[in-house]
Amino acid sequence: MRKTKVVLMAAVCLGAATCIALVPLALAQTDHDNNVLVIEGGRILSITSPPIEHGVLVIKGGKIIAVGEQGKLQIPAGATVKDVTGKIVMPGIVDSHSHIGIDPNPTVSDSQDANEGSGPIQPALRALDAIDPADPNIRMATAGGITTANIMPGSGNVMGGQTAYVKLRGTTIEQMLIPGTIGGMKMANGTNPKGYGSRGQAPMTRMEEAALARGIYEKAQDYKAKWDAYNKAVSAGDKTAKAPDRDLGLDAVVQILEGKRIVHNHTHRADDVMTVVRLADEFHYRVVVHHGTESCLVADELAKRHIGVTFTMIDAPGGKPETINFSISCPARLEKAGVKVAFNTDDPITNSRLLRRSAALAVRGGMSEDAAIKGLTIYPAEMLDLQSRVGSLEPGKDADFLVLSGAPLSVYTKVLETWIEGEKVFDRSNPVDLRYATGGFNVISRYPQLQGGGQ
């Protein structure tokens, strides 16, 4: 078959002053290349550029290769074209704090693997070793438009273990993990780690929480110094140099000190937030404040350090004393101070199907709609070091996107389709998928005769 060469334009202009830069791309392909997918006609929210009212998204090999205005992009011959006229297309939602898979559904004693209760410092633990890819909560999350998640150990420990950055697809954790990522490190302070006190163990106070955190970082500094000295000696040709004993937990903490692994720190009260800040200042590591119920009270301190907050929009603040001052206006106050705010589910604390609602409530509390939508997409991507792959619709990024029935933050809007790397993982028109969107998924296993039918 004759080969043709299709060259996509280097930029798409949306009027006199606005252009979206495209990666210059020449595609050597057959006249009828069915490997190209085109989503066209809908309003595209690229996040990093102005919306395109009648847009085109071109996808090949799981990647976005072009974004532009309908009629101004050359569509490769033979591409599969999907018309989404009247719909909204936006990036897949990034949940920067989730426990799906590690705290799965149904909640039974055998499935509670989020917190290791044998000691408060657990840097060697890996969330990936306890994540169940068959957890129905994962499919419920895709029904809510979530495509990427930071699945974490719980907050029962000062240092709870290594988090996993995943795409919500596949049947094994290896298929879910994002290649090239090592995840973050879960830490916590405030009420939760003090739970050891009820068993007569440390920590019993906030003072001891901070002391334990400082202790593990000091150990990691000493451990790193020994390895640096050993490596220097080997490089100098010293054949008598002896390697220090390997410690898997300290290896992970050293990655924090080297800036390779971000600390994701559970913290609610303003004084606890400042403890997190002090530790990061002292040991010079990158940190994201998680929950941040009172973080707006110290917003200026966070802003001058460029520390982001991934905010949990809790439904019942009266359930926990340290969240008693919860306010839906906190994200708006953080935005005003110059702090980037993401939104998370902390699933199962809030349901993954409803994460868009959290951003909408922040708008009701005074946040701008632009910042709220970024808080579902590009801001959490940045907090996971994934902004080069996800969080916006740009050439070169993963083809993770949603097709919505209406405005992203409207309570009436439905997620119609969820796509990860160019593959559809949720389709509301499919009766089986619909059950994950409406909460009726268990009907399938209880009543097999209903498989594939009914809504």
Backbone torsions as a table, in degrees:
resi	resn	phi	psi	omega
1	MET	NA	137.8	-179.2
2	ARG	-62.5	137.4	177.6
3	LYS	-90.5	142.3	173.3
4	THR	-123.5	155.5	179.9
5	LYS	-117.1	115.5	-178.7
6	VAL	-104.2	121.4	179.7
7	VAL	-105.5	120.4	178.5
8	LEU	-85.0	140.0	-176.3
9	MET	-61.5	153.4	-175.8
10	ALA	-77.8	-18.6	178.8
11	ALA	-154.5	148.4	175.7
12	VAL	-116.8	123.5	-176.3
13	CYS	-99.2	135.9	-179.5
14	LEU	-110.3	60.8	-175.2
15	GLY	106.9	-169.4	-171.9
16	ALA	-70.8	-32.1	-169.3
17	ALA	-114.0	-12.3	-171.2
18	THR	-117.2	124.7	176.5
19	CYS	-131.5	146.3	172.9
20	ILE	-103.4	119.6	179.4
21	ALA	-70.6	137.8	176.4
22	LEU	-115.8	151.6	173.2
23	VAL	-70.1	121.3	177.2
24	PRO	-55.4	128.4	-170.5
25	LEU	-144.0	124.1	172.8
26	ALA	-111.8	121.5	-177.9
27	LEU	-105.3	113.0	170.8
28	ALA	-83.2	118.1	-172.6
29	GLN	-154.4	168.0	175.2
30	THR	-77.8	167.0	179.2
31	ASP	-61.8	-27.0	-176.9
32	HIS	-128.6	77.7	-178.6
33	ASP	-93.0	103.2	-178.5
34	ASN	-80.5	4.0	-179.7
35	ASN	-86.6	-2.8	178.4
36	VAL	-101.0	130.1	177.3
37	LEU	-112.6	133.6	179.2
38	VAL	-121.8	125.1	174.2
39	ILE	-106.1	116.9	-174.5
40	GLU	-138.8	156.1	173.8
41	GLY	100.4	-23.7	-177.7
42	GLY	-84.9	170.0	174.8
43	ARG	-81.5	115.8	-175.7
44	ILE	-96.1	124.2	173.9
45	LEU	-101.4	98.2	-177.4
46	SER	-78.7	-18.5	179.1
47	ILE	82.9	-48.6	-177.4
48	THR	-89.7	-6.2	178.3
49	SER	-137.5	165.3	179.6
50	PRO	-59.1	151.2	178.1
51	PRO	-58.7	149.2	176.3
52	ILE	-110.4	116.6	-171.7
53	GLU	-64.5	-41.2	177.1
54	HIS	-127.6	87.7	-167.6
55	GLY	-101.0	170.5	177.4
56	VAL	-135.5	131.9	175.9
57	LEU	-120.6	121.4	-178.0
58	VAL	-110.6	128.7	-171.4
59	ILE	-129.1	135.8	175.0
60	LYS	-148.9	133.9	177.4
61	GLY	61.8	31.5	178.7
62	GLY	80.0	1.8	-178.4
63	LYS	-117.6	152.7	172.2
64	ILE	-79.9	126.0	178.3
65	ILE	-107.8	-15.1	176.7
66	ALA	-162.9	147.0	173.1
67	VAL	-136.2	129.9	-179.9
68	GLY	-167.5	-166.1	-176.8
69	GLU	-94.7	138.7	-179.6
70	GLN	-55.4	132.5	-179.4
71	GLY	91.2	-10.0	-178.7
72	LYS	-115.5	1.8	175.2
73	LEU	-116.3	137.0	175.0
74	GLN	-80.1	120.6	-178.3
75	ILE	-87.8	126.0	178.7
76	PRO	-56.3	137.5	180.0
77	ALA	-60.5	138.3	176.6
78	GLY	83.1	0.8	179.9
79	ALA	-65.3	149.7	172.0
80	THR	-80.6	120.2	-175.5
81	VAL	-109.1	127.4	178.3
82	LYS	-114.0	120.4	-178.5
83	ASP	-87.8	120.1	178.8
84	VAL	-121.7	33.1	179.2
85	THR	-53.6	134.0	-179.6
86	GLY	86.7	-3.2	-179.2
87	LYS	-107.9	170.8	176.4
88	ILE	-109.7	134.8	175.1
89	VAL	-115.7	124.5	-179.7
90	MET	-138.4	165.3	178.6
91	PRO	-63.6	154.0	172.8
92	GLY	-59.0	146.4	-177.8
93	ILE	-77.9	139.3	179.1
94	VAL	-107.3	116.1	178.4
95	ASP	-96.7	109.2	-173.0
96	SER	-84.0	1.3	179.3
97	HIS	-155.8	102.4	-178.2
98	SER	-143.0	156.0	175.1
99	HIS	-123.9	16.2	177.9
100	ILE	-61.8	144.3	-179.8
101	GLY	85.7	-38.7	179.0
102	ILE	-96.9	-21.5	174.7
103	ASP	-128.2	68.7	-162.2
104	PRO	-83.5	178.5	-179.7
105	ASN	-107.0	130.0	3.4
106	PRO	-79.8	156.3	-179.8
107	THR	-82.1	96.8	178.0
108	VAL	-127.6	166.7	-173.6
109	SER	-58.6	-34.6	-176.9
110	ASP	-71.3	-17.3	-173.9
111	SER	-101.5	3.8	-175.9
112	GLN	-89.6	87.8	-175.7
113	ASP	-117.4	12.6	-173.8
114	ALA	-77.8	-29.1	-176.0
115	ASN	-123.4	123.2	175.1
116	GLU	-91.1	112.1	-171.6
117	GLY	-91.4	11.7	-176.5
118	SER	-85.5	-6.5	178.8
119	GLY	176.2	151.8	-172.0
120	PRO	-79.5	-12.8	-179.4
121	ILE	-118.9	111.9	-171.4
122	GLN	-135.9	55.7	-175.2
123	PRO	-68.6	-19.4	-178.4
124	ALA	-78.5	-15.8	-177.8
125	LEU	-70.2	143.9	178.2
126	ARG	-123.0	124.3	177.9
127	ALA	-55.2	-34.9	-175.0
128	LEU	-60.6	-22.7	-179.3
129	ASP	-79.8	-4.0	-179.7
130	ALA	-128.0	5.7	-177.9
131	ILE	-84.0	128.5	178.1
132	ASP	-100.2	105.4	-178.5
133	PRO	-63.3	-15.2	179.7
134	ALA	-87.8	1.0	180.0
135	ASP	-58.7	123.6	178.5
136	PRO	-57.5	-24.4	178.7
137	ASN	-61.3	-26.7	178.7
138	ILE	-67.4	-43.2	177.9
139	ARG	-70.4	-31.1	174.9
140	MET	-65.6	-35.0	179.0
141	ALA	-66.3	-42.4	177.7
142	THR	-66.7	-30.3	175.0
143	ALA	-64.3	-25.9	176.6
144	GLY	-91.9	2.1	176.0
145	GLY	95.2	5.5	179.2
146	ILE	-82.6	129.0	-179.5
147	THR	-115.4	-27.9	-179.0
148	THR	-127.5	140.9	-179.6
149	ALA	-143.2	149.2	170.2
150	ASN	-101.0	97.9	-178.8
151	ILE	-88.7	126.0	-168.6
152	MET	-125.8	155.0	164.2
153	PRO	-61.6	167.7	-179.9
154	GLY	-75.9	-171.8	-173.1
155	SER	-108.4	24.1	-178.9
156	GLY	-79.7	-11.7	-177.2
157	ASN	-119.8	156.7	174.3
158	VAL	-62.8	-44.4	172.1
159	MET	-128.9	108.8	-167.4
160	GLY	-95.0	-13.6	179.0
161	GLY	130.1	176.6	-173.6
162	GLN	-82.8	133.4	179.4
163	THR	-86.5	166.6	-179.9
164	ALA	-122.4	128.1	175.2
165	TYR	-93.4	117.0	-170.7
166	VAL	-132.9	157.7	163.7
167	LYS	-99.0	143.1	-175.5
168	LEU	-86.6	71.4	179.4
169	ARG	-153.8	163.8	175.2
170	GLY	93.0	168.8	-178.6
171	THR	-112.1	-2.8	175.6
172	THR	-130.8	157.9	178.4
173	ILE	-65.1	-30.0	177.6
174	GLU	-62.8	-35.8	177.6
175	GLN	-73.8	-25.4	-178.8
176	MET	-81.6	-36.5	-175.0
177	LEU	-60.3	139.9	177.8
178	ILE	-80.9	118.8	-176.7
179	PRO	-55.5	140.2	176.6
180	GLY	85.3	-0.6	179.6
181	THR	-106.0	150.3	177.0
182	ILE	-114.0	-1.2	-178.3
183	GLY	80.7	-177.1	178.5
184	GLY	-109.5	-163.3	175.5
185	MET	-128.1	127.6	179.3
186	LYS	-85.0	128.8	171.6
187	MET	-129.9	163.9	179.5
188	ALA	-153.5	150.3	169.7
189	ASN	-143.3	-179.8	-176.4
190	GLY	88.8	-144.7	-170.6
191	THR	-63.7	-45.7	-167.7
192	ASN	-60.7	-52.2	-178.7
193	PRO	-64.9	-20.1	177.3
194	LYS	-66.9	-6.0	178.2
195	GLY	-60.4	-23.1	176.5
196	TYR	-62.1	-25.9	-178.8
197	GLY	-60.2	-31.9	-179.7
198	SER	-68.5	-14.7	177.9
199	ARG	-106.1	10.7	179.5
200	GLY	73.2	24.6	-179.9
201	GLN	-118.4	160.5	171.9
202	ALA	-81.9	145.5	5.9
203	PRO	-90.8	143.4	173.5
204	MET	-107.7	-15.7	-176.7
205	THR	-134.4	164.0	173.7
206	ARG	-62.3	-31.5	178.5
207	MET	-60.9	-44.9	-178.5
208	GLU	-70.3	-33.2	174.8
209	GLU	-56.2	-49.1	-179.2
210	ALA	-65.4	-38.8	179.7
211	ALA	-64.3	-40.7	178.1
212	LEU	-64.6	-40.0	178.2
213	ALA	-63.8	-45.4	179.0
214	ARG	-62.0	-38.7	-178.6
215	GLY	-61.0	-44.0	-177.9
216	ILE	-69.4	-33.7	178.0
217	TYR	-71.1	-36.5	176.5
218	GLU	-65.8	-39.6	175.9
219	LYS	-61.6	-41.2	-179.3
220	ALA	-66.3	-37.2	177.2
221	GLN	-61.6	-45.1	179.2
222	ASP	-64.1	-42.4	179.7
223	TYR	-62.1	-44.8	178.8
224	LYS	-62.4	-42.4	-179.5
225	ALA	-60.2	-40.6	178.9
226	LYS	-64.1	-42.9	179.8
227	TRP	-69.8	-37.4	176.9
228	ASP	-61.9	-42.9	179.4
229	ALA	-64.6	-41.3	178.8
230	TYR	-63.2	-48.3	-178.9
231	ASN	-62.8	-35.9	178.2
232	LYS	-65.8	-41.8	179.7
233	ALA	-64.9	-42.6	178.6
234	VAL	-61.9	-42.4	179.4
235	SER	-63.3	-30.3	179.5
236	ALA	-82.5	-0.8	177.3
237	GLY	91.4	13.6	179.9
238	ASP	-75.9	106.0	-177.5
239	LYS	-82.1	-5.3	179.8
240	THR	-96.7	-4.0	-177.3
241	ALA	-62.5	136.4	-179.3
242	LYS	-111.5	128.0	-179.0
243	ALA	-68.9	140.1	174.2
244	PRO	-63.0	159.4	175.1
245	ASP	-64.3	135.2	-179.3
246	ARG	-75.7	137.0	176.3
247	ASP	-130.3	109.9	-175.2
248	LEU	-61.7	-36.5	178.9
249	GLY	-67.2	-45.9	179.5
250	LEU	-67.8	-30.3	173.9
251	ASP	-55.8	-44.5	-179.1
252	ALA	-68.1	-37.4	179.3
253	VAL	-69.5	-36.9	175.4
254	VAL	-60.5	-36.8	176.7
255	GLN	-61.4	-31.7	174.0
256	ILE	-65.1	-48.5	-178.2
257	LEU	-63.7	-28.6	179.7
258	GLU	-86.5	-0.7	179.0
259	GLY	81.4	8.8	-178.3
260	LYS	-87.1	-20.0	-175.7
261	ARG	-131.0	125.4	-178.6
262	ILE	-85.5	139.9	174.3
263	VAL	-85.9	127.8	175.3
264	HIS	-108.1	105.9	-167.2
265	ASN	-108.6	111.2	172.3
266	HIS	-64.8	124.3	179.5
267	THR	-165.1	139.5	-175.9
268	HIS	-115.4	-62.1	-174.4
269	ARG	-69.1	153.7	-178.7
270	ALA	-61.0	-39.3	179.1
271	ASP	-66.5	-34.7	176.6
272	ASP	-69.2	-37.6	175.7
273	VAL	-58.6	-42.2	-179.7
274	MET	-68.9	-28.9	172.9
275	THR	-64.0	-41.7	175.8
276	VAL	-58.9	-44.1	-179.7
277	VAL	-63.0	-44.5	-179.3
278	ARG	-60.3	-43.3	179.4
279	LEU	-63.7	-42.6	178.5
280	ALA	-65.1	-37.9	176.9
281	ASP	-63.9	-42.8	-175.4
282	GLU	-69.4	-41.1	-173.9
283	PHE	-107.0	3.6	169.8
284	HIS	57.6	52.4	176.7
285	TYR	-120.6	162.3	179.2
286	ARG	-84.4	138.5	-176.6
287	VAL	-142.1	148.6	171.3
288	VAL	-120.7	132.1	176.9
289	VAL	-81.2	124.1	179.4
290	HIS	-106.7	138.2	-173.5
291	HIS	79.4	-73.0	173.4
292	GLY	60.8	39.3	-175.7
293	THR	-51.9	-43.7	179.7
294	GLU	-108.2	19.0	-176.1
295	SER	-62.1	-26.7	179.7
296	CYS	-65.7	-19.3	178.1
297	LEU	-72.4	-20.0	178.1
298	VAL	-124.6	33.7	-175.3
299	ALA	-58.3	-39.9	-178.5
300	ASP	-63.7	-36.1	178.6
301	GLU	-66.5	-38.3	178.1
302	LEU	-70.2	-41.1	-177.2
303	ALA	-62.7	-43.9	-176.0
304	LYS	-70.9	-16.2	176.0
305	ARG	-101.9	-0.4	-179.1
306	HIS	58.4	40.2	176.9
307	ILE	-94.0	123.9	179.6
308	GLY	-86.7	162.2	178.5
309	VAL	-123.3	127.6	169.5
310	THR	-103.1	109.6	-166.0
311	PHE	-93.9	135.8	175.2
312	THR	-101.6	114.9	-179.2
313	MET	-85.3	84.2	-174.8
314	ILE	-71.4	150.9	-177.0
315	ASP	-89.2	-28.6	-173.7
316	ALA	-134.8	79.3	-175.7
317	PRO	-63.0	-19.0	-178.9
318	GLY	-70.9	-7.9	-175.9
319	GLY	-79.2	-11.4	-176.2
320	LYS	-145.3	122.7	-173.8
321	PRO	-54.6	-38.2	-176.0
322	GLU	-74.6	-4.3	175.3
323	THR	-108.1	13.6	-172.8
324	ILE	-63.9	-24.9	-179.9
325	ASN	-95.0	18.9	177.8
326	PHE	-56.5	139.2	177.1
327	SER	-147.3	137.5	177.6
328	ILE	-70.0	-7.9	177.7
329	SER	-85.0	-9.3	-176.8
330	CYS	-60.0	-46.2	177.9
331	PRO	-58.1	-38.1	178.4
332	ALA	-63.6	-39.8	179.1
333	ARG	-68.1	-37.0	175.1
334	LEU	-64.9	-44.3	177.9
335	GLU	-58.2	-44.5	-179.2
336	LYS	-61.4	-33.1	-179.8
337	ALA	-80.5	-9.2	-179.9
338	GLY	95.7	17.6	179.0
339	VAL	-94.0	132.1	175.1
340	LYS	-76.0	133.5	-176.3
341	VAL	-122.0	126.2	170.2
342	ALA	-105.9	169.4	176.3
343	PHE	-123.3	143.4	-179.7
344	ASN	-135.4	167.2	-179.2
345	THR	-94.9	-30.9	-167.6
346	ASP	51.1	29.0	-178.4
347	ASP	-49.9	125.3	22.1
348	PRO	-94.0	11.1	179.1
349	ILE	-65.3	-46.6	168.3
350	THR	-124.5	154.7	-170.7
351	ASN	-81.3	134.2	-178.3
352	SER	-61.4	-23.8	178.7
353	ARG	-69.8	-14.3	-169.8
354	LEU	-116.2	20.7	-176.6
355	LEU	-65.1	-33.6	177.1
356	ARG	-59.0	-32.0	179.8
357	ARG	-63.7	-35.1	179.2
358	SER	-60.3	-45.1	178.1
359	ALA	-64.7	-37.7	178.9
360	ALA	-64.7	-39.3	177.6
361	LEU	-64.7	-34.6	177.0
362	ALA	-64.6	-37.0	175.5
363	VAL	-64.3	-40.6	175.8
364	ARG	-60.6	-30.5	178.6
365	GLY	-83.8	3.1	174.5
366	GLY	114.4	-2.1	179.6
367	MET	-75.0	150.3	176.6
368	SER	-71.8	149.4	179.3
369	GLU	-64.2	-36.7	179.5
370	ASP	-60.7	-47.4	-179.9
371	ALA	-66.3	-35.4	-179.4
372	ALA	-65.6	-42.2	179.2
373	ILE	-69.7	-37.8	174.6
374	LYS	-63.9	-28.8	178.3
375	GLY	-70.3	-10.8	174.5
376	LEU	-100.7	-11.6	-168.6
377	THR	-129.6	-88.0	-170.1
378	ILE	-73.0	-34.5	-179.2
379	TYR	-66.4	-48.3	175.8
380	PRO	-63.8	-32.6	176.5
381	ALA	-59.8	-42.5	178.0
382	GLU	-64.1	-36.5	-178.9
383	MET	-70.4	-11.9	176.6
384	LEU	-112.3	8.3	-176.3
385	ASP	61.0	30.5	-177.5
386	LEU	-112.5	12.9	-174.2
387	GLN	-64.9	-18.3	177.5
388	SER	-80.6	-9.2	-176.7
389	ARG	-116.0	-39.6	-172.6
390	VAL	-136.6	173.9	174.5
391	GLY	102.0	-14.3	176.8
392	SER	-155.0	163.5	179.4
393	LEU	-101.3	95.4	-177.7
394	GLU	-139.4	150.8	176.7
395	PRO	-57.1	136.4	-179.6
396	GLY	96.1	-17.2	-179.9
397	LYS	-88.7	164.3	177.0
398	ASP	-62.3	142.8	-179.2
399	ALA	-82.8	66.4	175.8
400	ASP	-104.0	115.7	-176.2
401	PHE	-154.4	164.7	178.9
402	LEU	-120.6	148.7	167.3
403	VAL	-111.1	118.4	-176.2
404	LEU	-109.9	153.1	179.7
405	SER	-78.4	-17.7	-177.8
406	GLY	-164.8	-157.9	-177.1
407	ALA	-58.7	137.2	-172.6
408	PRO	-56.4	-33.6	-173.8
409	LEU	-102.0	9.9	177.7
410	SER	-80.8	137.6	178.1
411	VAL	-65.4	-19.6	-178.6
412	TYR	-87.8	-11.3	-176.0
413	THR	-77.2	138.6	177.9
414	LYS	-112.6	144.3	168.5
415	VAL	-77.5	114.5	-178.1
416	LEU	-86.5	-40.1	-179.7
417	GLU	-147.0	147.1	174.3
418	THR	-126.7	129.6	-177.5
419	TRP	-123.0	137.8	175.5
420	ILE	-126.0	119.3	-179.5
421	GLU	49.7	45.8	174.8
422	GLY	78.3	6.2	178.0
423	GLU	-116.5	132.1	-179.6
424	LYS	-74.4	126.7	179.6
425	VAL	-114.8	-7.7	175.5
426	PHE	-150.8	135.5	178.2
427	ASP	-139.8	109.6	-176.1
428	ARG	-61.4	-24.1	179.7
429	SER	-75.9	-12.7	175.4
430	ASN	-83.4	121.3	-175.8
431	PRO	-57.9	-33.2	178.9
432	VAL	-69.3	-46.1	177.8
433	ASP	-62.0	-37.1	-177.8
434	LEU	-57.6	-34.9	-178.4
435	ARG	-63.9	-30.6	177.4
436	TYR	-73.7	-23.0	177.8
437	ALA	-82.6	-26.1	-174.4
438	THR	-108.7	-3.7	177.1
439	GLY	92.9	8.3	-176.9
440	GLY	-105.8	23.1	-174.2
441	PHE	-61.3	-30.2	-175.3
442	ASN	-69.8	-13.4	176.2
443	VAL	-58.8	-31.2	-176.5
444	ILE	-62.1	-48.2	-176.3
445	SER	-77.4	-30.7	-178.2
446	ARG	-78.6	-33.0	-176.4
447	TYR	-130.4	77.0	-175.7
448	PRO	-55.5	-26.6	-178.8
449	GLN	-66.1	-15.6	178.9
450	LEU	-92.4	-0.4	-178.5
451	GLN	-55.3	125.1	174.2
452	GLY	84.5	0.3	-178.8
453	GLY	-138.7	158.7	177.3
454	GLY	80.3	163.1	178.7
455	GLN	-130.5	NA	NA
